[in-house]
Amino acid sequence: MEELIFPNPDNFQSKKMRLLRGGDLKLKILADFDRTLTTNFIRGRKAPSLMGALREGNYLPANYSLKAQALHDYYQPFEADLTLSLIDKKALMTEWWQKHFQLLIESGLSETNIADVADNCLSNLRSGVIEFLELLDKKNIPIYIFSASGLGISGLKYYLIRRGLWTDNIILVANDFVWSKDGLALDFKRPVVHSFNKDESGLANVAADKKFVHRSNILLLGDSLGDAGMDNGFGAQATLKIGFLNDKIQESLPYYRKVYDALILNDGDFTLPLEVLKEIIDYAD
């Protein structure tokens, strides 16, 4: 199957032209992290998310992995169920993450655990992502990085700093913990961010986004059906949505075609988002 699909080519070109005319000064980026900025596969095997890496590694006591896997096995089919209503999915995902976060706290999660996971398990940024982030920094274009991972803000910021990619134009919309002076997780912050409420969670950041209020054009990048709604609440004048459909392609394609303007299949690279960004910048120049 071809790696690029444009469900409605005319719509894609029309929306892209609106972003071009607005230029880089009106642009902001909304991007998911796991399996969007990072690949879905590494050397033919499915890459773990931050939370998956913690669950599968030996960072916490053995009973944590067993209990976390049980939660995953129960709730993940609901997350992947294409027929389940959004209301039901939101309730189930909130339930899952709250139980998982409490389990992490009870298992003695520390900031050191998060650093170890970020160091050892995540080196799979898609080809073109680093250039994309560097160009955003150079042009001072804000990027909101959304993540439903339980290691959230602490893990993402550590990961980006370690790789020399943390810059002032990055805004993280993610879960996080309340830490003790000794670096142990005491509680988790609310509201919980999961794969189907990133739009609602993003609203909390809009108040802190006053300096970007004039940036009313959005380039949205995601890999799930829920990610396509990350722009809700941002009051965008123009939005172009590019999705990564990494697996179960034939089964999922009809649903993804309805919510994304372009689809990158088979764990493809970041060429298309990077090209669109360069076009916007060049058009303005």
C-alpha positions in Angstrom: 0.0 0.0 0.0 1.3 3.5 -0.8 2.7 5.4 2.1 0.8 8.6 1.6 -3.0 9.0 1.3 -4.9 12.2 0.8 -8.6 11.4 1.6 -9.6 14.6 -0.2 -6.7 16.1 -2.2 -8.5 19.4 -2.9 -9.3 19.9 0.8 -5.7 19.2 1.7 -4.4 21.8 -0.8 -7.0 24.4 0.3 -6.2 24.0 4.0 -2.5 24.1 3.3 -2.9 27.2 1.3 -4.6 28.9 4.2 -1.6 28.0 6.4 0.8 29.3 3.7 -1.0 32.6 3.5 -1.0 33.0 7.2 2.8 32.5 7.3 4.9 31.3 10.1 3.9 34.2 12.4 0.4 32.8 12.6 1.3 29.2 13.0 1.5 26.9 16.0 2.0 23.1 16.0 0.0 20.5 18.0 1.8 17.2 18.1 1.3 13.9 19.9 4.6 12.3 21.1 4.5 8.5 21.3 4.2 7.0 17.8 3.9 10.4 16.2 7.2 12.1 16.8 8.6 8.6 17.6 8.3 5.5 15.4 5.9 2.7 16.0 8.5 0.0 15.2 12.2 -0.5 16.0 14.0 -3.1 13.9 10.7 -4.8 13.1 9.3 -4.9 16.6 6.7 -2.6 18.1 8.4 0.2 20.1 7.3 0.6 23.7 5.7 3.8 24.8 7.2 5.5 27.9 4.7 3.7 30.0 5.1 0.4 28.2 8.9 0.6 28.7 8.4 1.1 32.4 6.0 -1.8 32.5 8.2 -4.2 30.6 11.5 -3.3 32.3 12.8 -4.1 35.7 12.5 -0.6 37.1 9.9 -1.3 39.7 9.1 -4.4 41.9 7.9 -7.4 39.9 4.4 -7.2 41.2 4.1 -3.8 39.6 4.6 -5.2 36.1 2.1 -8.0 36.7 -0.6 -5.6 37.9 0.2 -3.0 35.2 0.0 -5.7 32.5 -3.4 -6.9 33.9 -4.7 -3.3 33.7 -3.3 -3.0 30.1 -4.9 -6.3 29.0 -8.3 -5.3 30.4 -8.5 -1.7 29.2 -6.4 -1.6 26.0 -9.1 -3.4 23.9 -11.5 -0.6 24.9 -9.0 2.0 23.7 -8.6 0.2 20.3 -12.4 -0.6 19.9 -13.5 1.5 16.8 -17.1 0.9 17.6 -17.2 2.2 21.2 -18.6 5.7 21.8 -16.3 8.5 22.7 -18.1 9.1 26.0 -17.6 5.5 27.0 -14.0 5.6 25.9 -13.2 8.7 27.9 -14.7 7.2 31.1 -12.8 3.9 30.7 -9.5 5.6 29.9 -9.8 7.9 32.9 -10.5 4.9 35.1 -7.5 3.1 33.6 -5.0 5.9 34.1 -6.1 6.7 37.6 -5.7 3.1 38.7 -2.3 2.9 36.9 -1.0 6.1 38.5 -2.1 4.9 42.0 -0.3 1.6 41.3 2.9 3.5 40.3 2.8 5.5 43.5 2.3 2.4 45.6 5.2 0.7 43.7 7.6 3.5 44.7 8.0 5.3 41.4 10.9 7.8 41.5 12.3 10.5 39.2 15.3 8.2 38.8 13.0 5.5 37.3 11.7 8.0 34.7 15.2 9.2 33.8 16.3 5.5 33.3 13.4 4.7 31.0 14.0 7.9 28.9 17.7 7.1 28.6 17.4 3.4 27.8 14.2 3.0 25.8 13.5 6.0 23.6 15.9 6.7 20.8 13.4 6.2 17.9 12.5 9.7 16.8 11.2 9.6 13.2 13.6 10.6 10.5 13.0 14.4 10.0 11.7 15.1 13.5 15.0 16.7 14.7 15.2 19.0 11.7 11.5 19.8 12.2 12.0 20.8 15.8 15.2 22.7 15.1 13.3 24.7 12.4 10.5 25.5 14.8 13.0 26.8 17.3 14.8 28.9 14.7 11.6 30.6 13.6 10.2 30.7 17.2 7.1 28.8 16.2 5.4 27.2 19.3 4.8 23.5 19.5 2.4 21.9 21.9 3.5 18.3 22.6 0.7 16.2 23.9 1.2 12.9 25.7 -1.1 10.6 27.5 1.8 8.7 28.9 2.0 8.3 32.7 5.6 9.6 32.7 4.4 12.8 31.0 6.0 16.1 31.6 8.9 14.8 33.8 9.8 12.1 31.3 9.3 14.2 28.1 11.3 17.2 29.3 14.1 15.0 30.5 14.1 13.1 27.2 14.3 16.3 25.1 16.9 17.9 27.4 19.2 14.9 27.2 19.0 15.0 23.4 19.6 18.7 23.1 16.1 19.3 21.8 14.5 21.2 24.7 13.7 24.8 23.7 11.6 27.7 25.0 9.0 27.3 22.2 7.9 23.8 23.5 4.8 23.6 25.6 4.1 20.2 27.2 0.5 19.0 27.7 0.8 15.8 29.6 0.4 14.0 32.9 2.7 14.4 35.8 3.3 13.6 39.4 3.7 15.5 42.7 7.2 14.6 43.9 8.7 14.4 47.4 12.0 16.1 48.2 13.6 12.7 47.7 12.1 12.3 44.2 9.3 9.9 45.0 5.9 10.1 43.5 3.3 11.2 46.2 0.3 11.9 44.0 -0.7 12.5 40.4 -1.9 15.8 38.9 -5.4 16.3 37.7 -7.0 16.4 35.2 -5.7 13.1 33.9 -4.6 13.2 30.2 -5.5 10.2 28.1 -5.7 9.4 24.4 -9.3 10.7 24.1 -9.3 13.9 26.1 -6.2 15.7 24.9 -8.5 18.5 23.6 -10.0 19.1 27.1 -6.6 18.9 28.7 -5.2 21.3 26.2 -7.7 23.9 27.2 -5.9 24.3 30.6 -2.9 25.5 28.6 -4.8 28.0 26.5 -4.8 30.4 29.5 -1.0 30.2 29.5 -1.0 30.7 25.8 -1.9 34.4 25.7 1.3 35.4 24.0 0.4 33.0 21.1 -3.3 34.1 20.8 -2.5 35.7 17.5 -1.3 32.4 16.2 -4.6 31.1 14.9 -3.4 28.6 12.3 -2.6 25.0 13.4 -0.6 22.2 11.9 -1.8 19.1 13.8 0.2 15.8 13.9 -1.1 12.6 15.6 -1.4 8.9 15.3 -4.8 8.1 16.9 -8.4 9.0 16.2 -8.4 10.9 19.5 -5.3 13.0 18.5 -7.3 14.5 15.6 -9.3 16.5 18.2 -6.4 18.1 19.9 -7.2 21.4 18.3 -10.6 21.7 20.0 -10.7 24.7 22.2 -7.9 26.6 20.5 -10.1 28.7 18.3 -8.2 28.0 15.1 -9.0 29.9 11.9 -7.3 27.2 9.8 -6.1 23.7 10.7 -4.3 21.0 8.6 -4.3 17.5 10.2 -1.6 15.0 9.3 -2.0 11.5 10.8 0.3 8.5 11.1 -1.5 5.2 10.7 1.0 2.7 11.8 -0.7 -0.7 12.1 -4.1 -2.4 11.5 -4.2 -0.2 8.4 -7.0 -1.9 6.4 -9.2 -2.1 9.5 -8.6 1.5 10.7 -8.3 3.4 7.4 -12.0 4.2 6.9 -12.1 5.9 10.3 -8.8 7.8 9.9 -9.8 9.1 6.4 -12.7 10.9 8.1 -10.6 12.9 10.6 -7.2 13.5 8.9 -6.4 15.6 5.8 -3.3 13.4 5.0 -2.2 10.0 6.2 1.3 8.6 6.4 1.2 4.8 6.5 3.5 2.0 7.4 5.5 3.9 10.0 6.7 6.4 7.5 9.0 9.3 8.1 8.5 13.0 8.8 9.0 14.2 5.2 5.5 15.5 4.7 5.2 17.6 7.9 8.7 19.0 7.3 7.8 19.9 3.7 4.6 21.6 4.8 6.5 23.6 7.5 9.2 24.7 5.0 6.5 25.7 2.5 4.8 27.9 5.1 8.1 29.6 6.1 9.3 30.0 2.4 5.9 31.4 1.4 6.1 34.1 4.1 9.7 35.0 3.1 
